[in-house]
């Protein structure tokens, strides 16, 4: 089963980014599977790998669901 969390990109350095996830945890992420990312973009994280891009609205909706549990 795949489990992903939305995270906002804070800083990009080559194939690595600093992100903040829906639990307000800052961490490093491998973004090599995605192109053209920049600070402010939202991605779906699976472990430490960014696997997709989502809108800020989608990220906020998912964050609401996580905070309910």
PDB file with SEQRES, HELIX, SHEET and CRYST1 records, atoms N, CA, C and O in Angstrom:
SEQRES   1 A   69  UNK UNK UNK UNK UNK UNK UNK UNK UNK UNK UNK UNK UNK          
SEQRES   2 A   69  UNK UNK UNK UNK UNK UNK UNK UNK UNK UNK UNK UNK UNK          
SEQRES   3 A   69  UNK UNK UNK UNK UNK UNK UNK UNK UNK UNK UNK UNK UNK          
SEQRES   4 A   69  UNK UNK UNK UNK UNK UNK UNK UNK UNK UNK UNK UNK UNK          
SEQRES   5 A   69  UNK UNK UNK UNK UNK UNK UNK UNK UNK UNK UNK UNK UNK          
SEQRES   6 A   69  UNK UNK UNK UNK                                              
HELIX    1 AA1 UNK A   56  UNK A   68  1                                  13    
SHEET    1 AA1 5 UNK A  26  UNK A  30  0                                        
SHEET    2 AA1 5 UNK A  16  UNK A  21 -1                                        
SHEET    3 AA1 5 UNK A   5  UNK A  13 -1                                        
SHEET    4 AA1 5 UNK A  42  UNK A  46 -1                                        
SHEET    5 AA1 5 UNK A  49  UNK A  54 -1                                        
CRYST1    1.000    1.000    1.000  90.00  90.00  90.00 P 1           1          
ATOM      1  N   UNK A   1       0.847  -1.167   0.000  1.00  0.00           N  
ATOM      2  CA  UNK A   1       0.000   0.000   0.000  1.00  0.00           C  
ATOM      3  C   UNK A   1       0.894   1.232   0.000  1.00  0.00           C  
ATOM      4  O   UNK A   1       1.869   1.301   0.749  1.00  0.00           O  
ATOM      5  N   UNK A   2       0.558   2.204  -0.844  1.00  0.00           N  
ATOM      6  CA  UNK A   2       1.289   3.474  -0.860  1.00  0.00           C  
ATOM      7  C   UNK A   2       0.574   4.472   0.036  1.00  0.00           C  
ATOM      8  O   UNK A   2      -0.654   4.537   0.068  1.00  0.00           O  
ATOM      9  N   UNK A   3       1.356   5.234   0.752  1.00  0.00           N  
ATOM     10  CA  UNK A   3       0.822   6.255   1.636  1.00  0.00           C  
ATOM     11  C   UNK A   3       1.580   7.538   1.331  1.00  0.00           C  
ATOM     12  O   UNK A   3       2.809   7.565   1.401  1.00  0.00           O  
ATOM     13  N   UNK A   4       0.861   8.598   0.994  1.00  0.00           N  
ATOM     14  CA  UNK A   4       1.519   9.857   0.675  1.00  0.00           C  
ATOM     15  C   UNK A   4       0.980  10.980   1.554  1.00  0.00           C  
ATOM     16  O   UNK A   4      -0.168  10.960   1.998  1.00  0.00           O  
ATOM     17  N   UNK A   5       1.847  11.953   1.788  1.00  0.00           N  
ATOM     18  CA  UNK A   5       1.485  13.146   2.541  1.00  0.00           C  
ATOM     19  C   UNK A   5       1.811  14.376   1.705  1.00  0.00           C  
ATOM     20  O   UNK A   5       2.841  14.402   1.031  1.00  0.00           O  
ATOM     21  N   UNK A   6       0.960  15.391   1.732  1.00  0.00           N  
ATOM     22  CA  UNK A   6       1.307  16.629   1.047  1.00  0.00           C  
ATOM     23  C   UNK A   6       2.413  17.362   1.809  1.00  0.00           C  
ATOM     24  O   UNK A   6       2.485  17.308   3.037  1.00  0.00           O  
ATOM     25  N   UNK A   7       3.261  18.040   1.060  1.00  0.00           N  
ATOM     26  CA  UNK A   7       4.326  18.839   1.647  1.00  0.00           C  
ATOM     27  C   UNK A   7       4.594  20.040   0.754  1.00  0.00           C  
ATOM     28  O   UNK A   7       4.488  19.960  -0.470  1.00  0.00           O  
ATOM     29  N   UNK A   8       4.940  21.144   1.382  1.00  0.00           N  
ATOM     30  CA  UNK A   8       5.243  22.367   0.655  1.00  0.00           C  
ATOM     31  C   UNK A   8       6.756  22.512   0.522  1.00  0.00           C  
ATOM     32  O   UNK A   8       7.495  22.358   1.495  1.00  0.00           O  
ATOM     33  N   UNK A   9       7.202  22.808  -0.689  1.00  0.00           N  
ATOM     34  CA  UNK A   9       8.626  22.995  -0.927  1.00  0.00           C  
ATOM     35  C   UNK A   9       9.048  24.362  -0.393  1.00  0.00           C  
ATOM     36  O   UNK A   9       8.443  25.387  -0.706  1.00  0.00           O  
ATOM     37  N   UNK A  10      10.097  24.343   0.416  1.00  0.00           N  
ATOM     38  CA  UNK A  10      10.641  25.559   1.007  1.00  0.00           C  
ATOM     39  C   UNK A  10      11.891  26.013   0.251  1.00  0.00           C  
ATOM     40  O   UNK A  10      12.086  27.204   0.009  1.00  0.00           O  
ATOM     41  N   UNK A  11      12.734  25.045  -0.116  1.00  0.00           N  
ATOM     42  CA  UNK A  11      13.996  25.350  -0.782  1.00  0.00           C  
ATOM     43  C   UNK A  11      14.354  24.204  -1.720  1.00  0.00           C  
ATOM     44  O   UNK A  11      14.110  23.041  -1.400  1.00  0.00           O  
ATOM     45  N   UNK A  12      14.932  24.527  -2.882  1.00  0.00           N  
ATOM     46  CA  UNK A  12      15.359  23.512  -3.847  1.00  0.00           C  
ATOM     47  C   UNK A  12      16.864  23.622  -4.044  1.00  0.00           C  
ATOM     48  O   UNK A  12      17.402  24.716  -4.215  1.00  0.00           O  
ATOM     49  N   UNK A  13      17.548  22.453  -4.017  1.00  0.00           N  
ATOM     50  CA  UNK A  13      18.981  22.390  -4.261  1.00  0.00           C  
ATOM     51  C   UNK A  13      19.250  21.170  -5.137  1.00  0.00           C  
ATOM     52  O   UNK A  13      19.470  20.072  -4.626  1.00  0.00           O  
ATOM     53  N   UNK A  14      19.231  21.361  -6.442  1.00  0.00           N  
ATOM     54  CA  UNK A  14      19.427  20.250  -7.369  1.00  0.00           C  
ATOM     55  C   UNK A  14      18.268  19.279  -7.301  1.00  0.00           C  
ATOM     56  O   UNK A  14      17.116  19.669  -7.491  1.00  0.00           O  
ATOM     57  N   UNK A  15      18.564  18.008  -7.031  1.00  0.00           N  
ATOM     58  CA  UNK A  15      17.533  16.970  -6.929  1.00  0.00           C  
ATOM     59  C   UNK A  15      17.010  16.789  -5.512  1.00  0.00           C  
ATOM     60  O   UNK A  15      16.314  15.816  -5.218  1.00  0.00           O  
ATOM     61  N   UNK A  16      17.348  17.730  -4.635  1.00  0.00           N  
ATOM     62  CA  UNK A  16      16.899  17.659  -3.246  1.00  0.00           C  
ATOM     63  C   UNK A  16      16.171  18.947  -2.885  1.00  0.00           C  
ATOM     64  O   UNK A  16      16.509  20.027  -3.369  1.00  0.00           O  
ATOM     65  N   UNK A  17      15.177  18.813  -2.036  1.00  0.00           N  
ATOM     66  CA  UNK A  17      14.428  19.978  -1.574  1.00  0.00           C  
ATOM     67  C   UNK A  17      14.197  19.867  -0.078  1.00  0.00           C  
ATOM     68  O   UNK A  17      14.172  18.773   0.487  1.00  0.00           O  
ATOM     69  N   UNK A  18      14.030  21.009   0.544  1.00  0.00           N  
ATOM     70  CA  UNK A  18      13.565  21.053   1.917  1.00  0.00           C  
ATOM     71  C   UNK A  18      12.071  21.287   1.850  1.00  0.00           C  
ATOM     72  O   UNK A  18      11.609  22.206   1.174  1.00  0.00           O  
ATOM     73  N   UNK A  19      11.317  20.457   2.549  1.00  0.00           N  
ATOM     74  CA  UNK A  19       9.851  20.559   2.532  1.00  0.00           C  
ATOM     75  C   UNK A  19       9.319  20.621   3.956  1.00  0.00           C  
ATOM     76  O   UNK A  19       9.999  20.239   4.910  1.00  0.00           O  
ATOM     77  N   UNK A  20       8.087  21.112   4.080  1.00  0.00           N  
ATOM     78  CA  UNK A  20       7.365  21.087   5.351  1.00  0.00           C  
ATOM     79  C   UNK A  20       6.087  20.301   5.094  1.00  0.00           C  
ATOM     80  O   UNK A  20       5.290  20.673   4.233  1.00  0.00           O  
ATOM     81  N   UNK A  21       5.887  19.203   5.848  1.00  0.00           N  
ATOM     82  CA  UNK A  21       4.707  18.367   5.621  1.00  0.00           C  
ATOM     83  C   UNK A  21       3.503  18.857   6.433  1.00  0.00           C  
ATOM     84  O   UNK A  21       3.594  19.855   7.148  1.00  0.00           O  
ATOM     85  N   UNK A  22       2.392  18.158   6.318  1.00  0.00           N  
ATOM     86  CA  UNK A  22       1.149  18.575   6.980  1.00  0.00           C  
ATOM     87  C   UNK A  22       1.218  18.495   8.498  1.00  0.00           C  
ATOM     88  O   UNK A  22       0.339  19.012   9.187  1.00  0.00           O  
ATOM     89  N   UNK A  23       2.247  17.856   9.022  1.00  0.00           N  
ATOM     90  CA  UNK A  23       2.451  17.791  10.469  1.00  0.00           C  
ATOM     91  C   UNK A  23       3.442  18.862  10.917  1.00  0.00           C  
ATOM     92  O   UNK A  23       3.934  18.827  12.044  1.00  0.00           O  
ATOM     93  N   UNK A  24       3.732  19.813  10.029  1.00  0.00           N  
ATOM     94  CA  UNK A  24       4.679  20.908  10.278  1.00  0.00           C  
ATOM     95  C   UNK A  24       6.095  20.405  10.543  1.00  0.00           C  
ATOM     96  O   UNK A  24       6.876  21.063  11.231  1.00  0.00           O  
ATOM     97  N   UNK A  25       6.419  19.243   9.999  1.00  0.00           N  
ATOM     98  CA  UNK A  25       7.755  18.684  10.137  1.00  0.00           C  
ATOM     99  C   UNK A  25       8.586  19.051   8.909  1.00  0.00           C  
ATOM    100  O   UNK A  25       8.180  18.786   7.778  1.00  0.00           O  
ATOM    101  N   UNK A  26       9.735  19.655   9.134  1.00  0.00           N  
ATOM    102  CA  UNK A  26      10.647  20.025   8.058  1.00  0.00           C  
ATOM    103  C   UNK A  26      11.597  18.864   7.800  1.00  0.00           C  
ATOM    104  O   UNK A  26      12.143  18.277   8.734  1.00  0.00           O  
ATOM    105  N   UNK A  27      11.791  18.533   6.513  1.00  0.00           N  
ATOM    106  CA  UNK A  27      12.690  17.436   6.175  1.00  0.00           C  
ATOM    107  C   UNK A  27      13.218  17.589   4.759  1.00  0.00           C  
ATOM    108  O   UNK A  27      12.758  18.445   4.004  1.00  0.00           O  
ATOM    109  N   UNK A  28      14.178  16.763   4.407  1.00  0.00           N  
ATOM    110  CA  UNK A  28      14.748  16.736   3.066  1.00  0.00           C  
ATOM    111  C   UNK A  28      13.946  15.766   2.210  1.00  0.00           C  
ATOM    112  O   UNK A  28      13.435  14.759   2.700  1.00  0.00           O  
ATOM    113  N   UNK A  29      13.844  16.085   0.928  1.00  0.00           N  
ATOM    114  CA  UNK A  29      13.090  15.236   0.011  1.00  0.00           C  
ATOM    115  C   UNK A  29      13.841  15.092  -1.304  1.00  0.00           C  
ATOM    116  O   UNK A  29      14.447  16.045  -1.794  1.00  0.00           O  
ATOM    117  N   UNK A  30      13.797  13.902  -1.864  1.00  0.00           N  
ATOM    118  CA  UNK A  30      14.349  13.660  -3.185  1.00  0.00           C  
ATOM    119  C   UNK A  30      13.277  14.065  -4.193  1.00  0.00           C  
ATOM    120  O   UNK A  30      12.168  13.532  -4.173  1.00  0.00           O  
ATOM    121  N   UNK A  31      13.609  15.011  -5.076  1.00  0.00           N  
ATOM    122  CA  UNK A  31      12.632  15.496  -6.063  1.00  0.00           C  
ATOM    123  C   UNK A  31      13.041  15.130  -7.487  1.00  0.00           C  
ATOM    124  O   UNK A  31      12.532  15.712  -8.445  1.00  0.00           O  
ATOM    125  N   UNK A  32      13.956  14.171  -7.633  1.00  0.00           N  
ATOM    126  CA  UNK A  32      14.492  13.824  -8.948  1.00  0.00           C  
ATOM    127  C   UNK A  32      13.446  13.251  -9.906  1.00  0.00           C  
ATOM    128  O   UNK A  32      13.652  13.279 -11.120  1.00  0.00           O  
ATOM    129  N   UNK A  33      12.340  12.737  -9.392  1.00  0.00           N  
ATOM    130  CA  UNK A  33      11.299  12.160 -10.254  1.00  0.00           C  
ATOM    131  C   UNK A  33      10.399  13.229 -10.881  1.00  0.00           C  
ATOM    132  O   UNK A  33       9.608  12.926 -11.774  1.00  0.00           O  
ATOM    133  N   UNK A  34      10.516  14.473 -10.419  1.00  0.00           N  
ATOM    134  CA  UNK A  34       9.657  15.556 -10.896  1.00  0.00           C  
ATOM    135  C   UNK A  34      10.513  16.689 -11.444  1.00  0.00           C  
ATOM    136  O   UNK A  34      11.638  16.900 -10.990  1.00  0.00           O  
ATOM    137  N   UNK A  35       9.982  17.416 -12.418  1.00  0.00           N  
ATOM    138  CA  UNK A  35      10.737  18.511 -13.024  1.00  0.00           C  
ATOM    139  C   UNK A  35      10.094  19.860 -12.745  1.00  0.00           C  
ATOM    140  O   UNK A  35       8.883  19.960 -12.553  1.00  0.00           O  
ATOM    141  N   UNK A  36      10.918  20.884 -12.726  1.00  0.00           N  
ATOM    142  CA  UNK A  36      10.431  22.250 -12.657  1.00  0.00           C  
ATOM    143  C   UNK A  36       9.850  22.687 -11.334  1.00  0.00           C  
ATOM    144  O   UNK A  36       9.027  23.601 -11.297  1.00  0.00           O  
ATOM    145  N   UNK A  37      10.256  22.058 -10.248  1.00  0.00           N  
ATOM    146  CA  UNK A  37       9.727  22.434  -8.936  1.00  0.00           C  
ATOM    147  C   UNK A  37      10.460  23.645  -8.387  1.00  0.00           C  
ATOM    148  O   UNK A  37      11.649  23.841  -8.638  1.00  0.00           O  
ATOM    149  N   UNK A  38       9.730  24.450  -7.635  1.00  0.00           N  
ATOM    150  CA  UNK A  38      10.331  25.628  -7.010  1.00  0.00           C  
ATOM    151  C   UNK A  38       9.667  25.871  -5.662  1.00  0.00           C  
ATOM    152  O   UNK A  38       8.604  25.316  -5.381  1.00  0.00           O  
ATOM    153  N   UNK A  39      10.292  26.702  -4.825  1.00  0.00           N  
ATOM    154  CA  UNK A  39       9.699  27.003  -3.520  1.00  0.00           C  
ATOM    155  C   UNK A  39       8.256  27.489  -3.666  1.00  0.00           C  
ATOM    156  O   UNK A  39       7.933  28.290  -4.544  1.00  0.00           O  
ATOM    157  N   UNK A  40       7.404  26.980  -2.780  1.00  0.00           N  
ATOM    158  CA  UNK A  40       5.990  27.314  -2.824  1.00  0.00           C  
ATOM    159  C   UNK A  40       5.133  26.237  -3.466  1.00  0.00           C  
ATOM    160  O   UNK A  40       3.921  26.202  -3.253  1.00  0.00           O  
ATOM    161  N   UNK A  41       5.750  25.353  -4.256  1.00  0.00           N  
ATOM    162  CA  UNK A  41       5.006  24.249  -4.869  1.00  0.00           C  
ATOM    163  C   UNK A  41       4.650  23.213  -3.808  1.00  0.00           C  
ATOM    164  O   UNK A  41       5.341  23.072  -2.799  1.00  0.00           O  
ATOM    165  N   UNK A  42       3.570  22.499  -4.054  1.00  0.00           N  
ATOM    166  CA  UNK A  42       3.119  21.418  -3.172  1.00  0.00           C  
ATOM    167  C   UNK A  42       3.319  20.084  -3.870  1.00  0.00           C  
ATOM    168  O   UNK A  42       3.013  19.942  -5.054  1.00  0.00           O  
ATOM    169  N   UNK A  43       3.835  19.106  -3.133  1.00  0.00           N  
ATOM    170  CA  UNK A  43       4.076  17.775  -3.684  1.00  0.00           C  
ATOM    171  C   UNK A  43       3.488  16.716  -2.762  1.00  0.00           C  
ATOM    172  O   UNK A  43       3.205  16.973  -1.592  1.00  0.00           O  
ATOM    173  N   UNK A  44       3.313  15.537  -3.308  1.00  0.00           N  
ATOM    174  CA  UNK A  44       2.927  14.374  -2.512  1.00  0.00           C  
ATOM    175  C   UNK A  44       4.184  13.598  -2.200  1.00  0.00           C  
ATOM    176  O   UNK A  44       4.954  13.264  -3.100  1.00  0.00           O  
ATOM    177  N   UNK A  45       4.400  13.305  -0.916  1.00  0.00           N  
ATOM    178  CA  UNK A  45       5.588  12.616  -0.462  1.00  0.00           C  
ATOM    179  C   UNK A  45       5.272  11.173  -0.077  1.00  0.00           C  
ATOM    180  O   UNK A  45       4.302  10.896   0.629  1.00  0.00           O  
ATOM    181  N   UNK A  46       6.115  10.266  -0.558  1.00  0.00           N  
ATOM    182  CA  UNK A  46       6.085   8.875  -0.136  1.00  0.00           C  
ATOM    183  C   UNK A  46       7.462   8.601   0.444  1.00  0.00           C  
ATOM    184  O   UNK A  46       8.453   8.537  -0.283  1.00  0.00           O  
ATOM    185  N   UNK A  47       7.515   8.440   1.754  1.00  0.00           N  
ATOM    186  CA  UNK A  47       8.801   8.384   2.481  1.00  0.00           C  
ATOM    187  C   UNK A  47       9.530   9.690   2.200  1.00  0.00           C  
ATOM    188  O   UNK A  47       8.991  10.760   2.484  1.00  0.00           O  
ATOM    189  N   UNK A  48      10.733   9.634   1.652  1.00  0.00           N  
ATOM    190  CA  UNK A  48      11.494  10.860   1.368  1.00  0.00           C  
ATOM    191  C   UNK A  48      11.527  11.193  -0.121  1.00  0.00           C  
ATOM    192  O   UNK A  48      12.404  11.931  -0.571  1.00  0.00           O  
ATOM    193  N   UNK A  49      10.585  10.658  -0.882  1.00  0.00           N  
ATOM    194  CA  UNK A  49      10.535  10.871  -2.326  1.00  0.00           C  
ATOM    195  C   UNK A  49       9.271  11.622  -2.721  1.00  0.00           C  
ATOM    196  O   UNK A  49       8.164  11.218  -2.366  1.00  0.00           O  
ATOM    197  N   UNK A  50       9.441  12.715  -3.456  1.00  0.00           N  
ATOM    198  CA  UNK A  50       8.297  13.445  -4.006  1.00  0.00           C  
ATOM    199  C   UNK A  50       7.810  12.681  -5.228  1.00  0.00           C  
ATOM    200  O   UNK A  50       8.573  12.463  -6.170  1.00  0.00           O  
ATOM    201  N   UNK A  51       6.534  12.270  -5.219  1.00  0.00           N  
ATOM    202  CA  UNK A  51       6.011  11.415  -6.285  1.00  0.00           C  
ATOM    203  C   UNK A  51       4.960  12.091  -7.155  1.00  0.00           C  
ATOM    204  O   UNK A  51       4.540  11.522  -8.163  1.00  0.00           O  
ATOM    205  N   UNK A  52       4.531  13.281  -6.789  1.00  0.00           N  
ATOM    206  CA  UNK A  52       3.526  13.982  -7.584  1.00  0.00           C  
ATOM    207  C   UNK A  52       3.377  15.422  -7.130  1.00  0.00           C  
ATOM    208  O   UNK A  52       3.782  15.798  -6.030  1.00  0.00           O  
ATOM    209  N   UNK A  53       2.786  16.212  -8.005  1.00  0.00           N  
ATOM    210  CA  UNK A  53       2.538  17.622  -7.709  1.00  0.00           C  
ATOM    211  C   UNK A  53       1.038  17.805  -7.508  1.00  0.00           C  
ATOM    212  O   UNK A  53       0.237  17.249  -8.259  1.00  0.00           O  
ATOM    213  N   UNK A  54       0.657  18.582  -6.499  1.00  0.00           N  
ATOM    214  CA  UNK A  54      -0.751  18.879  -6.258  1.00  0.00           C  
ATOM    215  C   UNK A  54      -0.912  20.376  -6.036  1.00  0.00           C  
ATOM    216  O   UNK A  54       0.060  21.095  -5.807  1.00  0.00           O  
ATOM    217  N   UNK A  55      -2.140  20.821  -6.108  1.00  0.00           N  
ATOM    218  CA  UNK A  55      -2.416  22.238  -5.877  1.00  0.00           C  
ATOM    219  C   UNK A  55      -2.420  22.525  -4.376  1.00  0.00           C  
ATOM    220  O   UNK A  55      -2.546  21.614  -3.558  1.00  0.00           O  
ATOM    221  N   UNK A  56      -2.282  23.789  -4.034  1.00  0.00           N  
ATOM    222  CA  UNK A  56      -2.336  24.179  -2.627  1.00  0.00           C  
ATOM    223  C   UNK A  56      -3.710  23.852  -2.044  1.00  0.00           C  
ATOM    224  O   UNK A  56      -3.814  23.429  -0.892  1.00  0.00           O  
ATOM    225  N   UNK A  57      -4.757  24.046  -2.833  1.00  0.00           N  
ATOM    226  CA  UNK A  57      -6.113  23.737  -2.358  1.00  0.00           C  
ATOM    227  C   UNK A  57      -6.253  22.253  -2.020  1.00  0.00           C  
ATOM    228  O   UNK A  57      -6.812  21.899  -0.982  1.00  0.00           O  
ATOM    229  N   UNK A  58      -5.744  21.386  -2.902  1.00  0.00           N  
ATOM    230  CA  UNK A  58      -5.797  19.948  -2.628  1.00  0.00           C  
ATOM    231  C   UNK A  58      -4.991  19.603  -1.376  1.00  0.00           C  
ATOM    232  O   UNK A  58      -5.423  18.794  -0.555  1.00  0.00           O  
ATOM    233  N   UNK A  59      -3.829  20.215  -1.237  1.00  0.00           N  
ATOM    234  CA  UNK A  59      -2.980  19.950  -0.073  1.00  0.00           C  
ATOM    235  C   UNK A  59      -3.691  20.345   1.217  1.00  0.00           C  
ATOM    236  O   UNK A  59      -3.628  19.616   2.206  1.00  0.00           O  
ATOM    237  N   UNK A  60      -4.354  21.476   1.213  1.00  0.00           N  
ATOM    238  CA  UNK A  60      -5.054  21.938   2.417  1.00  0.00           C  
ATOM    239  C   UNK A  60      -6.230  21.018   2.764  1.00  0.00           C  
ATOM    240  O   UNK A  60      -6.491  20.767   3.941  1.00  0.00           O  
ATOM    241  N   UNK A  61      -6.933  20.520   1.759  1.00  0.00           N  
ATOM    242  CA  UNK A  61      -8.039  19.589   2.006  1.00  0.00           C  
ATOM    243  C   UNK A  61      -7.535  18.292   2.623  1.00  0.00           C  
ATOM    244  O   UNK A  61      -8.129  17.780   3.571  1.00  0.00           O  
ATOM    245  N   UNK A  62      -6.445  17.763   2.086  1.00  0.00           N  
ATOM    246  CA  UNK A  62      -5.868  16.528   2.635  1.00  0.00           C  
ATOM    247  C   UNK A  62      -5.362  16.779   4.062  1.00  0.00           C  
ATOM    248  O   UNK A  62      -5.529  15.929   4.937  1.00  0.00           O  
ATOM    249  N   UNK A  63      -4.750  17.933   4.293  1.00  0.00           N  
ATOM    250  CA  UNK A  63      -4.247  18.263   5.628  1.00  0.00           C  
ATOM    251  C   UNK A  63      -5.386  18.291   6.641  1.00  0.00           C  
ATOM    252  O   UNK A  63      -5.218  17.843   7.775  1.00  0.00           O  
ATOM    253  N   UNK A  64      -6.536  18.809   6.244  1.00  0.00           N  
ATOM    254  CA  UNK A  64      -7.699  18.821   7.139  1.00  0.00           C  
ATOM    255  C   UNK A  64      -8.086  17.403   7.535  1.00  0.00           C  
ATOM    256  O   UNK A  64      -8.403  17.147   8.697  1.00  0.00           O  
ATOM    257  N   UNK A  65      -8.062  16.487   6.582  1.00  0.00           N  
ATOM    258  CA  UNK A  65      -8.419  15.096   6.864  1.00  0.00           C  
ATOM    259  C   UNK A  65      -7.419  14.475   7.837  1.00  0.00           C  
ATOM    260  O   UNK A  65      -7.827  13.766   8.757  1.00  0.00           O  
ATOM    261  N   UNK A  66      -6.132  14.721   7.658  1.00  0.00           N  
ATOM    262  CA  UNK A  66      -5.118  14.176   8.560  1.00  0.00           C  
ATOM    263  C   UNK A  66      -5.285  14.723   9.962  1.00  0.00           C  
ATOM    264  O   UNK A  66      -5.077  13.998  10.936  1.00  0.00           O  
ATOM    265  N   UNK A  67      -5.652  15.975  10.082  1.00  0.00           N  
ATOM    266  CA  UNK A  67      -5.772  16.598  11.410  1.00  0.00           C  
ATOM    267  C   UNK A  67      -7.006  16.117  12.154  1.00  0.00           C  
ATOM    268  O   UNK A  67      -7.085  16.278  13.372  1.00  0.00           O  
ATOM    269  N   UNK A  68      -7.964  15.535  11.462  1.00  0.00           N  
ATOM    270  CA  UNK A  68      -9.172  14.999  12.117  1.00  0.00           C  
ATOM    271  C   UNK A  68      -8.888  13.702  12.835  1.00  0.00           C  
ATOM    272  O   UNK A  68      -9.598  13.344  13.775  1.00  0.00           O  
ATOM    273  N   UNK A  69      -7.854  12.988  12.402  1.00  0.00           N  
ATOM    274  CA  UNK A  69      -7.584  11.670  12.995  1.00  0.00           C  
ATOM    275  C   UNK A  69      -6.693  11.768  14.181  1.00  0.00           C  
ATOM    276  O   UNK A  69      -6.370  10.751  14.795  1.00  0.00           O  
TER     277      UNK A  69                                                      
END                                                                             
